[in-house]
Amino acid sequence: MDDKYNWTADQISESHKLKDGFLFLTSSLSTPLETSIPIDFDEMNDFQIETSIQVIQGDANAFSGIFWGIQIFSETYKFGFSPNGSHTIFKDNSTSIEKYLDWTHSGLINPKSTNKLTIRKMDNEYYFFINEKFVHSFSYFPLPGFDIGFRVAAKSTIKIDYLTVSYIN
């Protein structure tokens, strides 16, 4: 991953490292670490958000992944996995969790390698893929904000290869 999204100086720190083209995020605390950047795109168009994440170390049952639609961390939509082979999709609004997909064990997660997460909005539907395999869909909803970011589980490290946001023709 290059720094084309201009991660700010306070984001590139002990917990955020760019090394050999990858972004490494580490939470050394007993709480998860989340970081995001604003990405300007028109959500009325069909679009795709895609990333590749590998859990380097951490709790095999803990969530790491991508989040989108953020507006000052008051409401975020999260899609991710745990190294034990499970994945989930939910909305976190700081006071409650609304699950779109409960933890599901699918065998699609590579516990010791990278995992490609894709969020695709087409017409009035969101589609979710892990390693190019469809896992879930639900109805489109307007996004409260346009920040996109990553969450690393407590006492864990993840390696991010890339983040792309593109329109679908």
N, C-alpha and C positions, 0 to 999 in steps of 0.2 A: 504494500500500500504506500503510495507516495503521499505527500502532504497537500494534494490539490484542493482539499476542503479547508485548508488553513486552520488546523487545530490551534487554538490560542496558546500562548506561553504558559498560562496557568493550567492548561490541560496537558501539556507535555511536561511531565514532572516525574517524580519517583514512581508514581502509579501508572503513568502513561509514557511508553517508550516507542519510538520509531527505530527499528533495527532491521537491517537487511531487507527492507521493503515491506516489513510487517509492522502493524501496530500491536503492541503488547499492553494489555490492561491488567493490573494487579490490584486486588483488594487484600491488604495485609491485616485488615481489621475483622471484627466479628460481624460486620454488616456488608452488604453488597456495595459495589461501586457502580455508579451510572455516570455517563458522560454523553453529551450530545452537541450537535452543531445545527444551525439553521440551513436548510437546503430549499431554495426557492423553486417550486414547481406548481403547475396548475392541476389541481386534483380533479377538475372537471374532465380532463383528458384521461384516457386509459394510461396507466403507468405501471412500472415494475420497480420494486426495491429489492436488491439482491446483495448478499454478503457471504463470505466464507469464514467460518469461525472454527477454531480448534481449542478445546480445553486442554491446557498444558498441565495444570495441577489443580487439585481441589476436591471437594466433596462430590462423590459420584452421584448423589441424589439431588444436588442443588442446581437451580436454574441459572443459565447464562444464555444471552441471546441479543436480539435486536429489538429496539422499540421505535415507534414513529407516532406522528400526530401530536407531538408534545407542545404544550403551551405552559411554560414556566413550571414544569414538573407537576402541575395540578391534575393532569389527566394524561395518561400514556397508554398506548396499546403495545402489548409485548408478545413476541413470538420467539420461543427458544426451546432449549433442550437441556437435559442433564446427561452426563457421560454414561449413566446406567442404561440408556437407550430409550428414554421417555421424552416426550415433547408436549408443549401446552401453548395455548393462545388465550390471553386475557386482557381486560382493561383494568388499570390500577388508577384510582382517582384520589389517592392518599388516605382515604378513610374506608374504602371498601374495594373488593375485587369482584369483577364481573367476568365469569369464565365463559369463553366462547368454545373452548375445547379443554376438557379436563385432562390431567396428565394421562397420556396414552403411550403405552409401550408398543412400538411398531417394528423394531428391528432395522429401522432406516438410519439410525444414528451410528456413526463411526466413532467409537469411544476414544481411540488413540490417533485419530486423523482429523482432517478438516471436514466440516459439514456445511453444505451450501443451503442457505435459507433464502427463499424467494417469496415475496408478497406481491401479488399481481392484482391490480384493480382493473376489471373489464366490465363495461356497461355499469350495471348496478350490483356488482358482486365482487367480493374479495376472494382470491384463491391463494392457498398456501401450499408450498412445496418444500420438502426436505430432500436434498440430493436428487433433485429433479423428479421426485415422486410426489404426486398429489396427496395431501393429508387432510385438508378441510376447506370449507368455504362458508361464507355467510354474507348477508346483504350489506351493500355499501352504506356508509354513513359519512357525513361531512367531518373532516378532521378539524379539531380545535386549534391546531398549530402545525408548523412545518418543520420542527426540529426532528432529526433522526439521530439515534444514538445506540449505545451498547450498554449492556449490563453484565458485569462479572460477579459471580457468586462470592460470598464472604470467604476470605482466606483462600482465594483462587487466582489463577492467571489464565487469561485467554489470549490467543493469537489471531488477529484479524488480517486476512490477506487483501480483501478489497471491499469497497462499498460502492454500488452503482445505483443511480436513480435515472430511469429512462422512460420515455414515452413509448407506448405500443401503438403502432400504426394500424 
